[in-house]
Structure formats: structure tokens, C-alpha cells
Amino acid sequence: MPTFTLGIEEEFQTIDPETRELRSHMSKIVEGGQIVLQERVKAEMHQAVVEVGTNICHNVEEARREVTFLRKEILELADRQNLKIAAAGTHPFSDWQDQLITPNERYDKLIDEMRDVARGNLIFGLHCHVGIESRNEGIHIINAVRYFLPHIYALSTNSPFWTGRNTGFKSYRSKVFDKFPRTGIPEFFSSAAEYDEYVALLVKTNCIDNGKKIWWDIRLHPYFNTIEFRICDVPMRVDETICLAALMQALVAKIYKLMRQNLNFRPYRKVLINENKWRAARYGIQGKLIDFGKQEEVPYKHLAHELLDFVDDVVDELGSRHEVQYIDKILEMGTGADRQLDVWERTRDFRQVVDYIVSETEVGVR
């Protein structure tokens, strides 16, 4: 099989250690980090968000080293500025209206176009790139992998709170992002050429100025030969991030293998996949998803083990069996959302929830 390289991007919160609120001082971390990390640390639209991204990694073990190194560096840079770093899809109680916007022509244009939809997009995600050999193979892989996006998403759910409210969702981040255009589960495309025609039409009609403004849950990257998974909340722990990245890589490899054997996984319609995405956002791993082949509801934990069985014949070749099987640990301890909610139920104190997120962000790092 091809290598199926990995690239992982994580978005983090910058936290005031006294108030536990978001603090708009990301620029100090970015400026300090660029000496060592260069392009691997970036500013985002809100000054309370800092993003890090790995180099191209040839296997999951290399990705783990990169993710761990980047988290360690960001934590140390934050310490020097009397800040803390937290990994969760939303902040439990800070209000987006209080956050400063990063001065940048790109962000200025985005806010001019989308106004409060852009200003209110104070969310933190995990993006994983899986390398592919050709864009045409990539679009066929995406058509099949779309079905599994809710299964992956449920494992990442880590944003139950929004502006001081328990939203009732395990991932409210996606509800915030849904306000943007060109988000969610993508349509079926018969070829890369058809996809490129779609992008070209949007550019020609001034809907977008480039393909990066297509923010679907999975997409062909406009500039690199990668499939980019964008559906996940940023997880608390390195182990969770690596598990999700390994699972995405394994799914791409599995579908590729089926294609090479003149087999394929049945593609499902976007309207059906969206039913499962809603359930994943609402209930996470504690609910049921629909098995559309059987046409019945199935407890998520049963589907998770079916997913492990589905990719079982590629994980050893990828060297990721241990990382993929961390799914069992997530099912046992709960996702980030489950653990945040547990702290909230015990303490009724959002500051303690933030303290917990901060401590979990450091697990396996220092």
C-alpha cells in the first residue's frame, strides 16, 4: 500500500490561570514559538486561539512524536506568558463577544462578508490530513468514508458547554460552525474533475476566492494531495488525537484496498449520514447510530467494535494497531465531553471544569 502520510493540526485555547477565561494573548505565544516551530505554529482569527500543525509524518509513531513535541512547546511558551493551554472544542463559559480579532487582511475580509457568524465562530477543532496518490482516487475514497464520519466524530466530542450553559449536546462546536456556508457532510462527486468544476464555478461567481473556503467535514485539500478530515472537536489528550488520526488513516487505507480489489463500500446519501451526525453531536458515544444497511438503530459501542473489525486487516501494515485500539479506552473513560460533564455535575463550578481540561491537555506531555 502507499504510505498514507499524516499531518495533524490542533487548535488550542489560551487561558488566564486566575479567572480561567479565554485571554486574547495568542500573539505572544505565536511570536515566541516561531523561532523554534516556524510555520508549525499559527495565529487564528480570534486572538484566544493558537493552532499548531505537524510536519508530514510517515507513520503514526512519527505523528505521536510530533504532536507531543508541539504540545510541550506550546505549554512551555504559555507558561512564560503566565497563560495556560486548554484542549476542548468550546470554552465552558467565555463569551465570543469579549474576544479580540487578530489583525489580518484575510480575517478582515471574512468578517466583512459574514459579520457575527464569523465573529461568533469561537471554536477549536482537530484537522487530520491523510496523504493520497491521486486526487481521483481521493474523491472516491471520500465518497465511501463519509459514512464513517459520525462514528469518528462521536469519539471526539468535547464541547458540551457554550457561554456558561450546558447545551445538552456532547459537541456544540458543530452547531456553532453550521452557521457557516459550505460546511457539514459533502455531496457525492463522481470524479475529481466534477469536484474541480464545482470549485471553479464558486470562484467564477464570487462565492469564494479559493478552495480553502470549502469547510466541509472532509474534503480534498485544494493545494496538497491529501484527504482532510475536519469534523472532530480537538480532544483533550494526545492519546485521543493520535487514536482519531490513526483511525482516519486506517479507513482511507481500507477503502483504497477495497478499490484495488475491484470492491467498494456502498456510498450513502448525505441526508442519511446527517441523521447519524446529529446523533453523534447530541449523544456522543452514549447514544445510538443508525445502521442503514440493517435499517435499525444500534448502540454506538457495538458500531465502534464493528469499525475496529472493518479496519483490522490494514492496521498492522500501517503500524497503528495499538493506537486504533485506544478506542476501547475512550469507550471506557468517556469522551472529553463526558468527562467535562462529570466534573460539572460534581462541582457546579465552570472554573473547575477549565482546570480539568488544562490538566488533561498535559497528560502524556509533561
N, C-alpha and C positions, 0 to 999 in steps of 0.2 A: 504494500500500500504506500501511497505518498506519506510524507512526514506529518501533514496536518499540523502545521506550526500554530502556536498560540500567542496571542497578545491580549493582555488584561488591563483594563482601565477601572480604577476605583475613585469614586467621589466621596470626600470626607467633609465633616462638619468641623469648623473651628469654634471652640467652646471657651467661654470665660469661666475659669475654675471657681470663682466665688459665686457668681449669680447662676451659673450653669446655662446661661443663654447663649445663643449664637453671637459671635463677635465678628465684625466685618474687618478683620485684620489679616486676611489671607495673603495680601501682597507682601507682608513681611516674611511669611514662610516661603513664598514663591521666590522672592529675591534672594533669600539665603540659600534656598535649595538649588537654584540653577547653576551655582558654582560646581556642585558635585553631580547633580542629577540632570542638568542641562534640559533637554526637551522632555524628559520624563516627568516633570512637574509643571503644571499649567494653572493659570487663573481660569475661573469660570465667570459667568455673568454676575452672580451675586458674590460679594466680597467675603461672605462667610463660607464659601465653598472652595476647596482645594482639590485638584484632580492629579492623580499620578497614573502613569502608564508604563508598562514593562517594555523592554526591548522585545524583538522577535525571539520566542522561545521554541526550541525544537522538540521538547517533551514536557510532561507535567512536572517532573522533578526540577527542571530548569525554571519553569514558571513559579514553582513554590519558592525557590531561592530569590527570584526577582521580587515577587510580591512581599515576601518577608523583609527583604532589604529595604524596599521602598517605604513600607510602613514604619520600620525602625528609624529611617532617616527623617520622615515627616514628624514622628513623635518627638525626636530629639530637637528638630528645628522649632517645633511648637513650644517645647519646654523653655527654650532660650527666650521666647517672646512671652512667657507666662501665659501660655494657652494650653488647651487640651484638644485632643483629636477624638472624634466620635464617628463610628460607622453605623449609620441607620438611614433608612430611606426618607424619613422626615424627622425634624426635631420635635420632641414631645410638646413643647409649649411656645417657642418663639414665634412671633408673627412676621410674615413676609413683608408687611408694610414698614417694619422698622429696619430692614436690611438695606445696605448701600449697594449700588450697582457699580461694577468695575468699569472705569472709563475705557471705552474701546469702540471704534467705529462700527465693528460688526454687531456689538450688543446694542449700540445706539439705533442702528437700522432695525434690529429685531424688535426693540421696544416701540419704535415709531410705527411699525407695522401692526404689532399685536397688543400693545398697550398693557393693561393689567393682566392679561393672560400670560404675558412674558414675565412681568414683574412678580406675579404670584407663583412662578414655577420654581419654588424653593425646595427642590427635591434632590436626592442623592442616589445614583444608580451604579450598577456594575455592567460594564460592556466587555464582551469577550469576542475576539477575532479568531477564527479558525481558518488557516490557510488552505486554499484550493488551487488546483492546477489550471482550471479554465472557468471562465465566467458562465459558459453554457452549462457545464456540469453543476456549477454552483446554484443556478436558478432551479434546476431540477431537484437538487438536494433540499433547497429551501422549501419548495412545494411540499415535500414529504415531511420535513422536520417541523413545519408549522403545527402539525397535530400535537407534537410533544411540548410546545411552548408553555401551556398551562401547567403541565407536570413539573417542568423546571421552575417555573415562576412560583409555584406553591412552596417549594423548598427554600426559596429566597425571601419569603415575605418577612418584612422587618420595618413596617411603618404603620402601626396601629393608631397613632395619635397625630392630631393636626391642630395647631393653635390652642393647645390646652384642653382638647376634647378627646375622649375615647370615641373614635369614629365608628366602631363596630366592624371595621374591616381589618384584616390581617395585613393588607397592603393598601394604604390610602394613597401612596405615591402615584399609582397608576391612574387614580381618579383625578388627581391634580393634572397629570400630564395629558389626560384625554382631552383637555380643553384646546390643546394644540392641534393644528391640522396635520394630516398625513402621519398619524400615529396608529398604534394598535396592530392587529394581525394583518399582514399584507394580503393582497389578492393573489390568485393563481396566475402565473405567467408561463406561457408555453415555451419561451426561449429567452435568452439574454437579449436578443435583438428586439423582441417585443417590449421587454423591460426598458431598454435604452430608448426606444421610441416614445415610451410613456414619459421618461425623464426629459427628453428633448422637447416634447410638447409643453410640459410645465415651464421649462426655461423660456421657450419661444413666446408663451403667453404671459410672461412675467409673474407666474405663480411663485417661482423660486429662481435663484440665480445660480444654484449648483445643486448636485445630487445629495449633498450632506444635509440639506433641509428636508429630506425624506426621513422621518424619525420613527419608522416602523419598529415593531418588536424584534424583527430580524430583517436584514437587508444585505444585498450585495454592496460592499463598500465601493463608493464611486471612484476611488483612486488606487486601492490596493486589491490584489487578488485574495480577498478574504470574505467569508460569511461572518457578519457581525450580529451577535446576539445582544439585544438591548432591553430585554423585558424585565430583568431582575432588579430588585432592590439591592443596594450594596449590603452584603452580610456583615455581621459583627466580627467573626473570627476569620483568620487566614485559612484555616481548615475548611470552612464553609465555602469561601471563594474558590479555593482550589478544587473542591468537590464539584461545584457547579461548572467550572471551566472544563474539568475532565469529562463530565457528563455530556457537555455540548460537543466536545471533540469526538467522544465515542459515538454519539448519534450521527455526526457528519460522516465518520468513518464507516459506520454500519450501513447507512443509506448508499454511500459510494460503493461498498462491497456488493450490495444487492444489485445495483445498477450494472456493475461489471459482470454479474452472473445472469444478466438479462432478466432480473427480477425487479420488483419495485414494491414500495409501500404505498398502499392506496391513499391518494390525496383526498382530504376532506374540505368541504366548503368553509369559507371564512365564517359564515353565520353560525355554523355548528361549533367551530373551535372557540368562537367568542362566548358561547354558553359556558364552556369549561374555564375560560379565562375569568369570567365573572365569579364563578365559584371559587377559583383559586385566590382571587383578591379578597373575597369575603371571608372564607373559612380556612384558607391555607391548607395545611396537611391534616387538619382535624375534620374536614368535610368529605364530600363525595364528588367525584367527577363522573361524567357520562362516558361509558364505553360505547362509541357509536357503532362499532361492529356488532356488538351484542344487543345494542339498543336498550341499555339499562344502566342505572346508577351503580357505581362501585366505590367502596371506601378507598380513600386516597392511598392508604398504606398498602393495599393489595395491588393497586396500579403501580406504585413505586417499585415493588418487587417484580412485577411483570416487566417494567422498564429495565431493571437490572438484568433480567434474563435475556431481554432483547439485544442488549449490547455485550453480552457475556463473551461472545466469540471474537471480539475485537480488542478488549481491554488489555489482554496480556501482550498483544503485539504493540499496543500503544504504551505499555508500561504503566498503566493507570488503575489497575485493579484495586489497590489499597485506597486510592483517592476516591474512586467512584463508590466504593462500598461504605464510605463515610456517610452516605445517605442513611444507613441504619442508625448512625449516631444522631443525625438530625431528627429522625423519626422518634428516637428515644427521648432526647432532651427538649425537643420542640424547636421551632424556628426562632429567629430573633424576635418576631412579633409575639410569639407565645411567651418567651422569657421576659420581654418588656412588660407584658400584661400581668404576669405573675408578680413582678416587683410592684407594679401599681396596685394590684389587689391587696398585697400585704401591707403596703406603706401609705397609700393615697398621697404620695409625695412625688411630683414630677422631677424634682431635683435628684432624688434617689434613683429614679429611672435613668436620668442622664449619667449619673455616677456609674451605674451598672453598665451602660453602653460603653462608656470610656474604658472601664476595666476590661470588658470583653474584647474591645478593639486591640488591646495589648496582649491578649492570650497568644502564646507561641511566638511572640516578638521580642519581649524582654521580661 
